[in-house]
Each structure stands twice: as structure tokens, then as C-alpha cells.
Amino acid sequence: MKILVVEDERDLGILLKEVLEQNSFTVELSGEGEEALYMATEMSFDLIILDVMLPGISGWTVLQKTRQRGLRTPVLMLTALDAVDYKVKGFNLGADDYLPKPFDMRELLARVSSLLRRSKTGGTLTNDLRCGDLVLDLSSRTVSIAGVPVELRRKEYQILEYLMMNKNRVVSKRELEEHIWSDEEEIWSDVVRSHIKNLRKKIDSVSKKRLISTIRGHGYEISDR
């Protein structure tokens, strides 16, 4: 899953990026309002973590303009302004959650996972993604098939998580690249197919049926239909 972190405190921004990447997220970082607005509206993200006090236009303005343009990406406001009035303002402008500074990274990760689950399940909160006997636990970031643990590399986990969050929908190679790899990472031409091949080996060796299908000319789909 791909997250845009908008934070003008450089050290905190870098720390957030490192922590999120250690938890299998792909992260882009911005420290300025206008740049953040451009990235939010021109690039594809699954979640935006947005500070209020930014150089240039404020986080309030970034949030307001993204919502005016019809962008429904979940937004977690992250700011030192913790008075109730500020929280109400954020929610009225379209924020999905609000975390005042200082905060515990464990709480941040919990809120991020909660927002992502709700955005993909229509508001229904669950810790697991399921497809047949395949279970992906979003809290522990573990995968099992009929109770048998499956060890995945980081990119394999990220691809599987994205496919399962889009179960029964064909996901293109380009969409996977945009959501799994950051701009700083090199992507060689056959990388997605290679990871899908490895995923199939690990999953099909335990599962009772093939769950990941290649839809020629379109992409990949995970389905238990």
C-alpha cells in the first residue's frame, strides 16, 4: 500500500517514512503544501498522512482542495494543534482521522491500518483479509493458509496485500508498480511477474486451489470464486 507523508519537520518526516517502510508500506515524502497538493491529486495513494502547519499553503488548504476535486483518499491529520476546535475543523473539511503530536508510533500504525481497512471494506473494520483458505493478518502482517504460516519477502507481502484488498478485481501491472514501488526504487521490466511467480509457488504448494490468476493483457486477480 502506498502512503503520502506530508510533514515539514524533516527529521520526523524521515522517521515516519522509515517506520512505515519497515512495516511494508511504500512511502512518498513531501515537506511543502503546494508540492503535497500536486502529489495528492496527480499521483495514486492509498492513504495521506497530512500535517497542518506547512510552508506555502497549509494542510487545511491541501485537504480542502483535494476534497473539492473529488479525491476520496483517506486522510490522517497529524499536527501539534490538538484543541477540539481544530479537530472539528479537520473533520468538517473531510479528514478521516486526527492524531495530535507527540504520538506513539504504535498508535500511528494502528490508525493507518484501521483507515486502510475501512477504506477497502466500506467501513467494516476487520483485522484479516481472506481469500479461500488464505488469511492475511493486517495487524501482525502475517500470512497463513489453513492455519499453516507462509513466509513471504517484503515485496511479496505487499503485492499479496494489495491484491487481497482488491479481491475479485483485475489489478494491472502498472497499478501494482505504482502502489508497491516508490519513485526512488528501480523497477526492472519483469519484476512484477517474477514476484507473482514466487507468490504462486508459496501459496499453491499449501492451498487447495490456485487463487492468483493472470488475466492476459490486463493484469492479475486474486479470487476464491
C-alpha positions in Angstrom: 0.0 0.0 0.0 1.3 3.5 -0.9 1.2 6.3 1.6 2.0 10.1 1.1 3.5 11.6 4.2 3.3 15.4 4.3 5.5 16.7 7.1 7.7 19.8 7.2 9.8 18.7 10.2 12.5 16.9 8.2 13.7 14.5 10.9 10.1 13.5 11.8 9.2 13.0 8.1 12.2 10.8 7.6 11.4 8.8 10.8 7.8 8.3 9.7 9.0 7.1 6.2 11.4 4.6 7.8 8.9 3.3 10.3 6.2 2.9 7.6 8.6 1.2 5.2 9.7 -1.2 7.9 6.0 -2.2 8.2 5.8 -3.0 4.4 4.3 0.3 3.2 5.6 2.2 0.2 6.1 5.9 1.2 6.5 9.2 -0.7 7.5 12.2 1.4 6.7 15.9 1.0 7.5 18.8 3.2 5.6 21.6 1.4 2.0 22.4 0.8 1.9 23.1 -2.9 4.0 20.0 -3.7 1.8 17.9 -1.4 -1.3 19.1 -3.2 0.2 18.3 -6.6 1.3 14.8 -5.5 -2.0 14.0 -3.8 -4.0 14.9 -6.9 -1.7 13.8 -9.7 -0.4 10.5 -8.2 -2.1 7.5 -6.7 -2.0 6.8 -3.0 -4.0 4.6 -0.6 -3.6 7.0 2.4 -2.3 10.5 3.1 -0.7 11.5 6.4 -1.1 15.3 6.5 0.5 17.9 8.8 -1.4 21.2 9.2 1.5 23.7 9.6 3.3 23.6 6.3 5.3 26.1 4.2 3.3 27.7 1.5 -0.4 26.6 1.7 -1.5 24.9 5.0 -2.6 21.3 5.5 -6.2 22.6 5.9 -6.0 24.1 2.3 -4.4 20.9 0.9 -7.2 18.8 2.5 -9.9 21.2 1.3 -8.7 21.4 -2.3 -8.3 17.6 -2.6 -11.8 17.0 -1.4 -13.1 19.8 -3.7 -11.5 17.9 -6.6 -13.3 14.7 -5.6 -10.4 12.9 -4.1 -11.6 10.4 -1.5 -8.2 9.0 -0.4 -8.3 8.6 3.4 -6.5 11.4 5.2 -5.0 11.2 8.7 -4.3 14.7 10.1 -1.0 14.8 12.1 -0.4 18.0 14.0 0.5 19.7 17.3 -2.8 21.6 17.2 -4.8 19.3 19.4 -7.7 21.6 20.6 -11.2 20.3 19.9 -11.9 23.2 17.6 -9.0 22.2 15.3 -10.2 18.6 15.3 -13.7 19.6 14.4 -12.3 21.8 11.6 -10.3 18.9 10.2 -13.3 16.6 10.2 -15.5 19.2 8.6 -13.0 19.7 5.8 -13.0 15.9 5.1 -10.3 14.4 7.4 -10.9 10.8 8.3 -8.8 10.7 11.5 -6.8 13.1 13.7 -3.6 12.3 15.7 -2.1 15.1 17.8 1.7 15.4 18.3 3.5 14.0 20.2 2.3 10.5 19.4 3.4 6.9 19.8 4.4 5.2 16.5 2.4 2.1 17.5 -0.7 4.2 17.7 0.1 5.8 14.3 0.5 2.4 12.7 -2.8 1.2 14.3 -4.6 4.2 12.9 -3.1 3.8 9.5 -4.1 0.1 9.4 -7.6 1.0 10.6 -8.1 3.6 7.9 -6.9 1.4 5.2 -9.1 -1.5 6.3 -12.2 0.8 6.4 -11.5 2.3 3.0 -11.3 -1.1 1.4 -14.2 -2.8 3.2 -16.8 0.0 3.0 -16.4 0.9 6.7 -16.4 -2.6 8.1 -13.5 -3.0 10.5 -11.6 -6.3 10.3 -8.0 -7.3 11.0 -8.0 -10.1 8.4 -8.1 -10.3 4.7 -9.4 -13.6 3.4 -9.5 -15.5 0.1 -10.4 -19.1 0.4 -8.2 -20.7 3.0 -5.7 -17.9 2.6 -5.6 -15.4 5.5 -3.6 -12.2 5.7 -3.5 -10.6 9.2 -3.1 -6.8 8.8 -2.2 -6.3 12.4 0.7 -8.8 12.6 1.5 -8.7 8.9 1.5 -12.4 8.7 0.1 -14.8 6.1 -1.3 -18.3 6.6 -3.1 -21.0 4.6 -5.5 -23.2 6.6 -3.5 -22.3 9.7 -0.1 -23.0 8.1 2.2 -20.0 8.2 3.6 -18.8 4.8 6.9 -16.9 4.8 6.9 -14.0 2.3 9.5 -11.5 1.4 8.6 -7.8 1.8 7.5 -7.1 -1.8 5.7 -10.5 -2.0 3.7 -9.5 1.1 2.9 -6.0 -0.3 1.7 -7.4 -3.6 -0.4 -10.0 -1.9 -1.9 -7.5 0.5 -2.8 -5.2 -2.4 -4.3 -8.0 -4.4 -6.4 -9.2 -1.4 -7.6 -5.6 -0.7 -8.8 -5.7 -4.3 -10.1 -9.2 -4.3 -12.2 -10.3 -7.4 -10.8 -7.3 -9.3 -8.2 -7.4 -12.0 -5.2 -5.3 -11.0 -2.9 -4.2 -13.8 0.9 -4.4 -13.7 1.2 -0.6 -13.8 -1.2 -0.3 -10.8 0.9 -2.7 -8.8 4.1 -0.8 -9.7 2.5 2.5 -8.6 1.3 1.2 -5.3 4.2 -1.1 -4.3 7.3 0.7 -5.5 8.3 4.2 -4.6 9.8 6.7 -7.0 13.3 6.1 -5.6 13.2 2.4 -6.3 14.3 0.9 -9.6 11.8 -1.3 -11.3 13.1 -3.8 -13.8 10.8 -4.9 -16.6 9.9 -8.4 -15.3 9.8 -7.6 -11.6 6.1 -8.0 -11.1 5.8 -11.2 -13.0 8.8 -12.6 -11.0 7.2 -11.8 -7.6 3.8 -13.2 -8.7 5.6 -16.4 -9.8 7.2 -16.7 -6.4 3.9 -15.9 -4.6 2.2 -18.7 -6.5 4.9 -21.2 -5.6 4.5 -20.5 -1.9 0.7 -20.3 -1.9 -0.2 -23.1 -4.3 2.1 -25.5 -2.5 -0.2 -25.3 0.5 -3.6 -24.1 -0.8 -6.3 -26.4 -2.1 -6.8 -24.3 -5.2 -5.0 -21.7 -7.3 -6.0 -18.3 -6.0 -3.9 -15.9 -8.1 -4.7 -15.7 -11.8 -3.0 -14.0 -14.7 -5.5 -12.2 -16.9 -3.6 -11.9 -20.2 -3.3 -8.3 -21.4 -4.9 -6.9 -18.3 -3.1 -8.0 -15.1 -3.6 -10.2 -12.1 -6.5 -11.2 -9.9 -6.9 -13.0 -6.6 -10.3 -14.7 -6.3 -11.9 -17.6 -4.4 -14.9 -17.8 -6.8 
